[in-house]
């Protein structure tokens, strides 16, 4: 009799939690079904639905046929580029104005477009003897990161390097030097 009572108690500990879980799962399922119904497209009359589907099919067909007409847009920078350049700016220009920091980023871009300093933004920053202020241990602050993304986006849109006198007088600068308070940008190495 004692064994029978123990078996019943054990079954209760197994069956009741399973029954409770089934009830919770049913409630969750009904909640998700309601949410899906709320997010579904509104019900259209059959004639409107036919036109909508026809427009979608035509649009997809045109996109597939004319895809070759769209200009090729290469990926010019990645998140890794942003991190590397941000660390370099932190080391080279964290004590100067935001405009001077932008000029440091434009210097990297100018070097890439000039072609003699490397084939990628990361390669240019990490080239030996080029940016002494770069270290992979430097932080990436939100403020500097946002500024770097802003400059890279401007470059993607086809904008030219900025000029902020007296720090940069020409957009073709490839070098800069600083004293901790300001950086000055120039085309030629001294």
Number of C-alpha atoms within 10 A of each C-alpha: 6 6 8 9 10 11 12 11 12 11 11 12 11 11 12 11 11 12 11 11 12 12 12 12 12 12 12 12 12 12 12 12 12 12 11 11 11 10 9 9 8 8 8 10 8 9 8 11 12 11 11 12 11 12 12 11 12 11 12 11 12 11 13 10 10 9 11 9 8 8 7 8 7 7 7 12 16 12 10 11 19 22 21 23 26 29 25 25 28 21 17 21 25 18 16 15 13 14 13 23 24 22 29 25 23 24 23 24 22 22 21 20 14 13 12 9 18 17 13 18 24 19 15 20 27 19 13 9 7 12 18 13 15 20 15 11 7 16 15 18 12 10 10 23 19 13 19 23 20 13 20 22 14 13 16 15 9 9 11 14 21 19 19 16 10 9 17 20 15 14 18 20 25 21 20 20 13 13 10 11 10 14 22 19 26 18 16 10 10 7
